[in-house]
Amino acid sequence: MTASIDLHAYQEPILFLTTAGVVVPLFHRLKVSPVLGFLAVGALLGPYGLGRLIPDYPWVDWLTFTNPEGTSRLAEFGVVFLLFTIGIELSWQRLRTLRRQVFGFGTLQVLLCALALGLFAFKVVNSIAAAAIIGIALALSSTAIVIPVLAEQKRLSSTAGRTSFSALLFQDLAVAPILFTIAALDTHQPDETILSFATALFQAALALAIIVGVGRVVLRPFFQMVSATKSPEIFMAACLLVVMVTSLMAAISGLSMALGAFIAGILLSETEYRRAVDTTIQPFKGLLLGVFFVSVGMSLDIFRFLEAPVTILAVATFLIAIKSVIIFWLSRPFGLTASEAAETGFLLGPGGEFALVILGGAMAAGLVPTEVGQNLLLVTTLTMVAIPFLARIGRKLSRQLEKARSIDPEAAVPPPPEEPGRVIVAGYGRVGQLVGDMLQRHKVPYLAIDADPGLVAGERKAGKPVFFGDGSYPAFLRACGIEQARALVITLDTPSAIEAVVAAARQERPDITIVSRARDAKHAAQLYDLGVDDAVPETIEASLQLSEAVLADIGVPMGLVIASIHERRDEFREVLRQNNKKSDRTEFRARRTVGK
């Protein structure tokens, strides 16, 4: 006898996997963040989207997420795994270096934003307790969306990224006391006292101490034992076990599950298993974060929005504006430039997922009117949906402010008079600094130019002959003394920028020696065609250096190694030059100059 299968039990997993299989490739092809796709799918297939049609069209039930509570519980693990992987990338030492941003900037950001928003909320609810809870809830930002957006843009290690992460980390730490406060003020539970509040705080602190203490003692030998089995499946199970146990311990003590997983990640970051664990967890993190974004989209009530779209959009815009302005001005005393402060403001200006939890708890406790709370939940969700767009706007505004900001007086010093025999270095990043150092060691005078005013100012304070400017302008090259220069070294990392400098230099001085960095052999061939004397492809040089190291390490005499490396390098150059001689140089140059 064949057992009957309840297809409804598999409906939501299949629906989500179908969504992930369609949304991620589609939005990747459109060069749009998949976060927006998951949010849109959640809004469309959620109870406030197609779910409203189920009474009239029952078959629509197969195309909707009908269990928001179950989905949200699973979605919480998306944030848990996200914080766990962030913790793996950190360490206690790096966390100590961020303490000023976490407990200084993070504390002031929450307090000032909560105060400003609470004052406005008081005019609506006319209750100090309700206004305070609304202000604190809206002062929080979205860890689950901001961090993936920064990671996608590769901006987590930037100043704005580190500052945003520090503020978000403090907010995660502050969630537990906020929830305890709501429980203490709960009108439905008058038995809650200051003693119970202090007990809850002590319980949370004890849980953190246990996680840290036990983790330091147990994690390394535990993973040693697991890795000895040489079973990828058991290693994966062990990784999931660590995440689940630490997050649930934190949840039982009243802390956020994500905070417990974050601490476990930090503990693992100090072990030799950090990379293997991170690689194992990544697929789970991506899928569960997708579930989280879908659950956020499911809470977006489009029909409530349509009832008062102007009011809700105005409140959402006001929320982002007031928080962004406060964060912008608060960031400046903490060493951020105007461009970095603006980007940080746009990232932290929208609301966050913990606001949904706090407002929901406050409504259940009778502290916030239901109508006001429901509208604020919608406002918060709308601002979260807008985070990827705001991140792009903030990045563009940051770049414009970076270009428009006044140049540091140290960077605006004009190039010195011509010095015979000087070498000009275009680009003074890591490669340019090494070139300048070698020229200085051989007592060869040089002058470096760079378009980054902050870098120029810092290097000038260190006594380096670095000047602000763009080497693609012939007039600026003349001011740098290209007529008397012995050579021009181009160390820029953008092919188009390199080619522009080569063209400008050849226009001013056809006979100058030009040595340029190249992306690869193909780019080197193009530079030879433009007229450089030597192009150094990064890929070829890396392979030659690896070959030199391995030959020396296995005992081949160093003299023979160096000679063979030089011979092979010359062979590469000759091949590149011969390839260019075989090409139609006149036709190639003509194509490059069309329209110029």
N, C-alpha and C positions, 0 to 999 in steps of 0.2 A: 504494500500500500504506500503510495507516494504522499509524503507529508506536504501539507499546503504551505506555501510561502507567503508571508505578509510583505508585499512589495513596499508598503508604506514605511516599513522599518528601514528600508534601504534608500528611500526616496531622497532625503536630504544629502547624504554622502555622495550619491550619484550626481545629484544636481550641482553640488559644489565642485566635484571633480570635473564635470562638464564645463562649468563656468571657468575654472582655472585653465583647462585645456584650450579654451577659446579666447578668454580675455588676455592672458599673458602674451601669447604670440601676436594677437591682433594689435594690442597697444604698444608692444615692442616694435612692431612694424611701422606703426604710426608715430613712433618716437614720443609717446605719451606715457606717463607713469602708470603702471598697472594698478596702483592704489586707487586711482580715479575709476578704473574699470570695476574693481570689486565694490567700491562704494555705490556706483551706479547700478550694478546688478542687485545689490542688497536693497536699494530703494525700489527698484522695479519689481523684484520677485518677493519682496517682503510683505508683511501683513497690511501695510499701508499703501502698497502698490497693487499688484494683481490680486493680492489676498482679499481686497475689498469686493472683487467680482465673484468670489466663491459661492455666496448664497444664490446668485442668479445663474452662474455657470459652474456647476460642480466640477467639471473636468479641469478647470483652471487649478484646482488643488494640486494636480500632479506637477505643475510648473512653479510652485511657490514654496518658500520656506515657511512652514506652518508651526515651527517650534522655536520661537525666539529665545525662550529661557534656556533650552538645551544648547542652542547655538552659541549663546553668549557665554555659557560655562566653558564650552570648548574653545571659544575665541579668546578667553582670558589666558589660555596657555600660549597663544601667539605672542602676547606681551611678555610672558614669563620666559620663553625661549629667546626672545629678542634681548632682554636684559641679561640673560645668562651669557650669550655670545659677546655682548659688550663687556661684561665682567672679565671674560677670558682675554680680551684685548688689553685690559688694564692690569695694574698690579697695585699692591699697597703703596709702593713708593710713588707711582704716578698719581694715585689717588691723593696722597699727601700733598703733592705739588698743586692739586686742584682745590685744596681746602679753602683758599681765599675766595675762589669763585663759587664753590658749593655753598659754604656757610656765610659768606659775605654777600656776594651778588645775589645768590639764590634766596637768602632770607629777606633782603631788602626788596627784591622783586616781588615776592609774594605779599609782603606787608604793605608796600606802597600801592600795588595794583588792587589788593583787597580793600584798602582804605578808600581809594578813589571810587571803585565800583560799588562799595557798600553805601557810600554817601548818596549816590544816585538811586540805589535800590531802596533806601529808606523812604524816599519820597513816594514810592509806589506801594510798599508793603506796610509802612508806618509801624515797624517793629524792629527794635535794635537787634534782637537775636536773629530774626529772619534776614535782615539786611547784612549782618555779619557773615552768615552762612553763604548767602548768595555772592557776596564780595569775594570770600575765600574760594568758593567753588569756581567762579569765573576767572579768578587770578591764575588758576592752574592751566598748564599747556599740555599738548598731546605728545607724550613720549613715543607712543606706538606709530605715529605718522611722521613726526619730525625727524626721528633718528633714521628710519628707512629712506626718507627723502634726501637727507644729508649723505647717507651712504651711497645712494644712487648717483648723486652729483659728485661723489668723492670729496666731500667737504667736511667730513667729520674731524679731520686733523687741522682744519683751518681755525683761525682765532674765533670766528663766529660760531663754528661748529663746536669747539671746546667750551665756549661760554654757554651756548644753548644746552649742551649736554650737562654742564654743571648745574644750571638752574633746574633742569628736568630731574636730575638726581636728587636735589634737595626737595623738590616737590613730592617725589616718591617717598622720601623719608617723612615728609610732613603729613601724608595721607592718614597714617594710623592715628596720630593725636587728633586730627580733625574728626575722624569717625568716632573716636572715643568721646569727644566733646558733644557730638550730636546725640550719642547714646545717653550721655549724662543729662542732656536737656530734653530728652524724649518725654512728651506730655502723656504718653500712654504707659510709661514705666516710671512712676514717681519714686520707686525704691532706689534708683540710681543716686549715689552720693559721691562726694569728693573722695571718700575712701575707696570706693569701687573704681573710680577714675584713676587714682594713684596705683591701685592694684593692677589695673590693666596696663598702665605704662610700665610698671615693674615687670610684668609678665612678658611684654614685648622686648624689653631690654635683655631679660634673661634668655629669651629665645635666640636673639642675635648672638649673645655670648656663647650659647651652646653650639649654634651653627658654626661659628668661627673656631671655637676650641676643638670640637669633635672633627671638623673638617681638616684642620691642620694636622691632626694625628692620624686620621683614617684614610683620607683621599689617596695619598701617594701609594701606601701599601695595598689599598683596595684595587687601584688600577694596575699595579704591578702584578697582582694575582690574576686579574682579568686578562691582561695582555699576554700572560704566560700561556693561556689556552690557545692563542693564535687563531681565535675564532672571531671574525668580524661581527657575527650576529650577537655573540655574548658581549662584545665590547659595546655595540650599539645599545643593547639592553641595559648595560651598566651606566651608560651616559644618560639614558632616559630616567633610570632609577634615581640618580643623583639629582637631576633637575626636579623630579616629582617630589622626592622626600624633602628637599630643602624648601621648596615653594610651599608645600603643605604645612611644614613646621611653622613657617612664617605666618601662614593664613590662620592656623589654629591659635597663635598667640595674638592675633589681631592686626598683624602687619600685612602689607600687600604681598601676594605670592611672588610678584616680580622682584621685590626687594630681596627675598630669600634666595631666589635663583641668581640674582646679581652677585650676592656675596659668595655663593658657591663658585661662580665663574671666576671671581677674583682669587679665591683660594686655589683653583685649578691653574690659574695663569702662572703660578710660581712653580709648577711641576713640568716635567718633560713631556707630559701627555696633552698639553694645551692645544697644539695644532691638530692632533688626531681627534680630540674631542670636538673641536670647533668644526672640522670637516664632517664629522658624523652628524652633528646637530643641525647643520645648515638646511638640509632639505625639509626637516620637520618645522624649523622656524619659518621658512618661506610659506609652506602650506597653511600653517596655523595663523600666521599673520594675515593671510588671505581670508581665512574664516573671520578673523577679528574685523577686518575692513567691511566684509559683507554684513556682519552683525551691526556695525555702526550705520551702514546704509539702511538696514532694516528698521532702525529707529527713526528714520527721517519720514515724518508724516507730511506728505506733499499736500494733502487736502487741508490740513490745519494751516499750512503755509499759504494756500490759496485764499483762505478766509481773510487774511490780513497781510498780504505780501509786502506792502510798503513799510508797515510798522516793524515786521520781523527783520526785513533787510536793513532797515535803519538801525535797529538795536544791534544786529550782528556787525554792521559797519562801525558803529560807535564802540562796541567792545574791542574790535581789532585796533581801531584808531587810538583809543585811550591807553590800552596796554602797550602798543608799539611806541607811542610817544614817551611814556614813563620808562620803558626799557631802554629806549634810545638815550635819554638823558642820564639814566642810571649807569649805563655802560661806559660812559666817557671817563668818570673817575677811576674805573677799573682798567684803564689803559687801552681801550678800544678806540680806533679811529672812527671818524664819522661814517665811513663806508661800512666798516665792520659792525658798528652799532645799529645802522639802518637794517642790515641783513638780519641781525639777531632779533630786532624788533618785529620784523615780518614773520620770522619763524615762531616766536613765542607769543605773538599777539593773539592768535585764535585760541579757542577753548580746548579742553582736553577730555580724555575718556574718564578721568577721575571726577570731573565735574558732573558727569552723568550719574556716577555712583553716589556722590555726595548729595546732589539735588534729589535723587530718588529716595535716599534714606531720610532726608529732611522732610520730604512730603509725607512719607510713611509715618514719621514721628510727629506730624502735625505742626512742624515749625515753619514751613513755607506753604502758602496757599497753593492748592493744586493747579488752578488755572495759570498762575504766574509760573509755577515750576514747570508745567508742561510746555509753555511757550519758551522758557529759558532752555529746556532740553532741546527744542527744535533749533533755537539760535545757536547753541553750542555745537550741535551736529553740523549745521550749515557752515560754521567757521572751520570745523575740522575738515569738511569736504573741500574747502577752499585752500587748505595748506599747500598742496603741490603748486597751485597757481601763484600763491603769495610767495613761495620760496623762489620761484622764477623771477617774479617782480622784484623781490628783495635782492636777488643776485644781480639783475640788470641795473637796478638803482645803485647798488654797491660799486659796480664797475664805473658808472657815470660819475659818482662822487669821487672815486679814486682818480679818475682822469682830471676832474675839474678842481680838485682840492689844490690849495696853494702849495707850491713846491717849497720844501724845507730850504732855508737859506744856505745850509751846508750843501744841498744838492744843486742849487741854482748858480753855483760859481762857474763863470765862463772858463773854457779851456785855456791853458796857458799859451804863451807865444810858441811858435814853431821851434822844435828842438831837433837838430839833425840827427839822423840815426834812430829816431824813436819808432817803436812798434805800436800800432793802434790795435786794441783788443775790443771788438764789438760784442757786447754781452758779458756781464760780470757775475754770472751765476756760479754754480759749483765748478763747472769746467773752466770758465773764464778766470776764476780765482786761482786755480791750479796753474794755468798758463802764466798768469801774472807773477805767481810765486817763482816759477822756474826762470822767467826772464830776469827777475830781481836777483836770483842766486847767481846768474851769469853776468850780472852788472849791465844788463841791456835796458836802457830807459824805455818806459812804455807809458801809454795813456789808455785807460779803459773807459768805455761809455756804456750806459745802460738806461733803459726807459722806466725803471722802477725807482721813484723818488725816495721811498723808504730805504731800499737797499743802498742807493747812492749815498744818502745822508749817513747811514751807519758805517759804510766803508770809509767815507771821508773822515769821520770822527776817529777811525782807527788808523788814519794817516796814509790811506791808499790814494793813488792818483786817479780817482774815478769821478766822472762827470756825467751829469744828466743830459740825455739827448737821444735822438733817433738817427742811427747810421745810414738810413735809407735816403736821407736828404743830402744832396751834394753840397749845399751851402754849409751844413754843419760839419761835414767831413773836411771842407776847406778850413773852417775855424779850428779843427783839431790838428791841422798841419799835415794833411795828406800829401801835399806837394813835396815835403822833405822827409816823409816817413820811410822807413826801411821796409816795412811789411805791414799787412793788415791780417789779423787773425779774427775769424768769425766763429763765435761759440754759441750762437743763438740756437734754440731747440725747435723753432718753427720753420719748415722748409720755405714757405713763402717769404718770411722775413729775411732768411739767409739770402735768397735770390735777389731780393730788393736791394740789400746792402752791396752785393757783388755788382749789380748793374750800376748803382750810383758810384761805386769806387772806380769801376772801369771807365765810366764817363768822365771822371775827374782826372784819373791817372792811369792811362792804359798800360804803363810799364810796371806798376807796383806789384810786388809779390803778394799773392793772396792765398792764405791757407784757411780752409773752412771745414767745420764740422759737417757731417752728412748723416742723414737718417739711416741709409742702407746703400748697397751697391748701386741700385737704380738711381737714387738721388745723387750719389757721387758722380755718376756718369752725366747727369744733367748739369751739375756744377762745373765739370770739366768743359762741357759744351759752352757754358756761359763765360769761361775764361779763367777759372781759378788755376793756380799752379799746383796745389795739392788739396785733395778732398779726403777726409778721414772718416770712412763709414764706421758708425758705432758698432754694428754687428760684426764686421770683420775684425776690428781691433779687439773686441771682447773675445772672439775665438782665438786670436793670436796670443793674447795674454793667458788664456786658459791653457793653450798648448805649451807655452813657455813654462808655466807653473808645473804642469804634470811632468814634462820632460826633466826639469830640474829636480823635482821631488823623487823621481825614480832612478836618479843617479847619472843621467847623461851630463857630460862636462858642460859647465856654464858657457864656455867660449863657443862650443859647437852649437849650443841652443840659441844663443844670441845671434850668431851668424846665420843660422837657418831661418830664424824668425825674420831677420832683416831681408833675407833673400826672398822669402815667401811674400812679405809685404811689397817688395819691389815688383814681384810677379803680378800681384793684384793690381797695382797701379798701372802696369804696362797693359794688362788686359783691358782695364777700363778705358785707357787712352786709345788703344787700338780700336775698341768698339766705337768710340766717338769718331775716329778718323773714317771708319767705314760708313757712318751715317751721313746723310745730306745735311751738313751744318748750315748751309745757306737757307735751306727750306725751314729748318728748325728755328733759326733765329727770326726768320720772317714771320713764322706763326706766333712767336712770343711777342713780337712788336706790333702786331695788328691792333689798331685802335688806340695805341699809346701816343 
